Amino acid sequence: MSSAVASELIRVDNLTHYYHRPRTSLLRGRPQIHTLHEVSFEVHAGERFGIVGQSGSGKSTLLRILAGVEAARSGRVNVCDVDMSRPSGKALRALRQRLQMVQQDPMSSLDPRMRVADIIAEPLVAQRRQGRAERVAELLQAVGLPADAGKRYPHQFSGGQRQRISIARAIAPQPRVLLADEPVSALDVSVRAQILNLLTDLVRQLNLTLVFVSHDLSVVRHLCDRVAVIEEGNIVEMGATEDVYRQPQHPYTQRLMAATPNLHKALAGQTTADLAATETG
């Protein structure tokens, strides 16, 4: 086996996915809405891979399939040596230790009845890890939150701070792969820059493999080595992020570029001190 193949953590071959619409006639089958059409790509260990497209392009569906939340209709998906076409319960449990996900809206993924320390410790409890309190304290520090944040509830934090909590929970079990589904789209520009720089630092420090979904090509440019551009369920362009950003080949990519504000300077201008700042958005 070649080293290139051996280093693949994610491989997607001819992935097709669709949903059924409600039946409109007793004489006809349920109509289908295709969301992904024969999508193929691979992600190697340590790579930062972006998936960019407008709302409804299929990018979030693709991420849910990678996470095992949904099953593909056809094609092959392999994530961390788990065949996602027919995963057993045991295989999915093992995958949860190797792969974690950061959602778009942290308030919908954080239990409002739980204290932050317990939220972050959830995956550690599932793994029966010892020293959970110490690990939670380390994670709060790693994402730039004060030590006493663990005693509080999600509603007591700003949007940016809640996303830091979500990131802390995601990296708690020391995964190999981190999936991020539009994690900064609901934040204002200054807070967005801080969260993206935090993600960049953590991915490098922890040697994570990142799959990052966004509608904003300038955000992906800051964070990712390689990018796939997806339109109506089809990958229309893929390559090194800087190449795609500087010389977009497909008309759809060109339209995305024209509609995207340039966040690169704001992101690059953030300092390490900014990461510890308290967000207001």
LINFENHU-V786302 format. One record per residue. SS is DSSP state (h for helix, s for strand, l for the rest). OMEGA is omega in degrees with one decimal (999 if undefined). D_FIRST is the distance of its C-alpha to the first C-alpha in Angstrom with 2 decimals. Layout:
{{SS & OMEGA & D_FIRST} {SS & OMEGA & D_FIRST}}
//
This chain:
{{l & -179.6 & 0.00} {l & -179.8 & 3.80} {h & 179.5 & 6.60} {h & 179.1 & 8.37} {h & -177.4 & 6.60} {h & -176.3 & 6.50} {l & 179.8 & 10.08} {s & 173.2 & 11.33} {s & 179.5 & 14.26} {s & 173.4 & 15.88} {s & 179.9 & 15.02} {s & -178.7 & 18.06} {s & 173.6 & 18.28} {s & -178.7 & 21.80} {s & 175.3 & 23.54} {s & -179.0 & 27.24} {s & 178.1 & 29.87} {s & 175.5 & 33.64} {s & 175.5 & 36.70} {s & 171.1 & 39.72} {l & 176.1 & 43.12} {l & 178.9 & 46.20} {l & 179.0 & 47.67} {l & -179.4 & 50.54} {l & 177.4 & 51.78} {l & -176.0 & 52.11} {l & -177.7 & 51.34} {l & 175.6 & 48.07} {l & 179.1 & 44.73} {l & 179.3 & 43.66} {l & -177.0 & 42.61} {s & 170.8 & 39.14} {s & 179.5 & 38.23} {s & 178.7 & 34.76} {s & 177.8 & 33.18} {s & -175.9 & 29.64} {s & 172.4 & 28.75} {s & -179.8 & 25.25} {s & 178.6 & 23.78} {s & 173.3 & 20.14} {s & 174.6 & 18.42} {s & 176.6 & 15.76} {s & -176.9 & 16.57} {s & -179.8 & 14.52} {l & 178.8 & 15.51} {l & -178.4 & 18.88} {l & 173.6 & 19.60} {s & -170.4 & 23.05} {s & 180.0 & 22.98} {s & 173.0 & 26.34} {s & -173.3 & 27.55} {s & 178.7 & 31.05} {l & 179.9 & 33.65} {l & 176.7 & 37.19} {l & 180.0 & 38.40} {l & -177.8 & 37.51} {l & 179.3 & 34.49} {l & -174.0 & 32.16} {h & 179.5 & 30.38} {h & 174.5 & 31.70} {h & 178.0 & 30.89} {h & -179.7 & 27.26} {h & 178.6 & 27.27} {h & 176.9 & 28.93} {h & 177.2 & 26.29} {h & -178.2 & 23.55} {h & -178.7 & 25.82} {l & 179.1 & 26.36} {l & 175.7 & 30.03} {l & 178.1 & 29.93} {l & 178.9 & 27.93} {l & 178.1 & 26.76} {l & 177.4 & 28.68} {s & -175.0 & 25.80} {s & -176.8 & 22.27} {s & 177.8 & 19.26} {s & 176.7 & 18.90} {s & -178.4 & 16.33} {s & 179.3 & 17.48} {l & 178.5 & 16.17} {l & 175.2 & 14.36} {s & 176.4 & 17.72} {s & -173.4 & 18.24} {l & 177.6 & 21.41} {l & 178.0 & 22.66} {l & -176.4 & 23.77} {l & 173.8 & 23.62} {l & 176.9 & 25.68} {h & 179.2 & 28.20} {h & 179.7 & 26.35} {h & 179.1 & 23.09} {h & 177.2 & 25.23} {h & 177.3 & 27.00} {h & 179.8 & 23.82} {h & -179.3 & 22.77} {h & 177.4 & 26.19} {h & -176.9 & 25.39} {h & -174.4 & 22.30} {s & 177.1 & 23.81} {s & -173.2 & 27.39} {s & 172.9 & 29.47} {s & -175.3 & 32.46} {l & 179.7 & 34.89} {l & -175.7 & 37.20} {l & -177.1 & 40.41} {h & -178.6 & 40.44} {h & 179.9 & 43.80} {h & -178.2 & 42.43} {h & 178.1 & 39.58} {l & -179.4 & 41.69} {l & -176.3 & 44.08} {l & -178.5 & 47.54} {l & -176.5 & 48.95} {l & 171.9 & 46.58} {s & -175.0 & 46.94} {h & 179.8 & 44.20} {h & 179.7 & 43.24} {h & 177.0 & 42.73} {h & -178.6 & 40.69} {h & -176.7 & 38.27} {h & -176.6 & 38.14} {h & -179.7 & 37.30} {h & 178.6 & 33.54} {h & 176.0 & 34.38} {h & 179.8 & 36.86} {h & 179.8 & 34.31} {l & -178.0 & 32.07} {l & -178.7 & 35.20} {l & 174.3 & 34.64} {l & 176.7 & 37.42} {l & -175.2 & 39.10} {h & -178.9 & 38.93} {h & 179.2 & 42.03} {h & 179.4 & 40.71} {h & 178.2 & 37.38} {h & 178.6 & 39.32} {h & 177.5 & 41.47} {h & -177.3 & 38.46} {h & 176.7 & 37.06} {h & 177.8 & 40.45} {h & -177.6 & 40.65} {h & -178.8 & 37.13} {l & 173.6 & 38.11} {l & 177.1 & 41.55} {l & -179.4 & 43.79} {l & -176.2 & 46.65} {h & -177.4 & 46.51} {h & 178.3 & 49.24} {h & -178.4 & 47.27} {h & -177.8 & 45.90} {h & -173.7 & 49.40} {l & -177.0 & 49.86} {s & -176.4 & 48.92} {h & -176.3 & 46.82} {h & -179.6 & 49.94} {h & -178.1 & 51.24} {l & 175.1 & 48.57} {l & -179.9 & 48.09} {h & 179.1 & 45.30} {h & 178.4 & 43.31} {h & 177.2 & 43.81} {h & 177.4 & 42.73} {h & 174.6 & 39.47} {h & 177.4 & 39.01} {h & 178.6 & 39.58} {h & 179.1 & 36.93} {h & 178.4 & 34.42} {h & 178.7 & 35.45} {h & -177.8 & 34.92} {h & -177.3 & 31.46} {h & -177.2 & 30.21} {h & -177.7 & 32.14} {l & 179.3 & 29.40} {l & -179.1 & 26.98} {l & 173.4 & 24.47} {l & -175.9 & 21.11} {s & 175.4 & 21.90} {s & 174.4 & 25.38} {s & -179.0 & 26.62} {s & -176.3 & 29.90} {s & 179.2 & 32.10} {l & -170.7 & 34.79} {l & -178.4 & 35.65} {l & -173.0 & 38.30} {l & -178.4 & 39.87} {l & -175.5 & 42.89} {l & 176.5 & 43.68} {l & -167.6 & 45.95} {h & -176.8 & 44.65} {h & 178.4 & 45.38} {h & 178.1 & 43.85} {h & -179.7 & 40.84} {h & -179.3 & 40.21} {h & -179.2 & 40.43} {h & 179.2 & 38.02} {h & 177.5 & 35.43} {h & 174.7 & 35.74} {h & 178.2 & 35.46} {h & 179.5 & 32.20} {h & -179.0 & 30.90} {h & -177.5 & 31.90} {h & 179.1 & 30.49} {h & 179.2 & 27.06} {h & -177.1 & 26.90} {h & -174.9 & 28.49} {l & -179.9 & 26.39} {l & 179.7 & 23.06} {l & 166.9 & 22.91} {s & -172.7 & 20.87} {s & 167.9 & 23.70} {s & -170.0 & 24.28} {s & -179.3 & 27.86} {s & 179.2 & 30.06} {s & 171.1 & 33.26} {l & -170.9 & 35.81} {l & -177.1 & 36.47} {h & 179.7 & 34.37} {h & 174.6 & 36.04} {h & 178.9 & 34.91} {h & 178.9 & 31.29} {h & -178.4 & 31.77} {h & -166.8 & 32.81} {h & -164.9 & 30.01} {l & 176.2 & 26.80} {l & -173.6 & 24.39} {s & -175.4 & 23.56} {s & 170.3 & 25.60} {s & 178.4 & 25.72} {s & -174.4 & 29.28} {s & 178.8 & 30.17} {s & 177.6 & 33.38} {l & 175.1 & 34.62} {l & 179.6 & 31.22} {s & 171.3 & 29.52} {s & -174.6 & 27.30} {s & 179.6 & 29.43} {s & 179.1 & 27.92} {s & 179.1 & 24.86} {s & 175.9 & 24.05} {s & -173.0 & 24.77} {h & -177.3 & 27.72} {h & 177.9 & 30.05} {h & 179.7 & 29.55} {h & -178.3 & 30.27} {h & -175.9 & 33.19} {h & -177.6 & 34.76} {l & 179.2 & 34.26} {l & -175.0 & 33.79} {l & -174.4 & 33.32} {l & 179.5 & 34.05} {h & 179.1 & 37.67} {h & 177.0 & 36.67} {h & 178.9 & 34.91} {h & 178.1 & 38.02} {h & 176.2 & 40.22} {h & 179.6 & 38.27} {h & -177.5 & 38.73} {h & -176.3 & 42.42} {h & -172.7 & 42.93} {l & 174.2 & 41.11} {l & -177.9 & 43.14} {l & 179.9 & 41.66} {l & -170.3 & 40.76} {h & -178.4 & 38.77} {h & 178.6 & 41.80} {h & 179.8 & 42.87} {h & -177.5 & 39.45} {h & -177.6 & 39.11} {l & 179.1 & 42.65} {l & 179.4 & 42.12} {l & 178.7 & 42.39} {h & 179.8 & 41.19} {h & 179.7 & 44.69} {h & -176.3 & 44.34} {h & 179.5 & 41.65} {h & -177.6 & 44.27} {l & 176.3 & 46.89} {l & -178.6 & 48.24} {l & 176.8 & 47.45} {l & -177.4 & 50.16} {l & 999 & 48.10}}
//
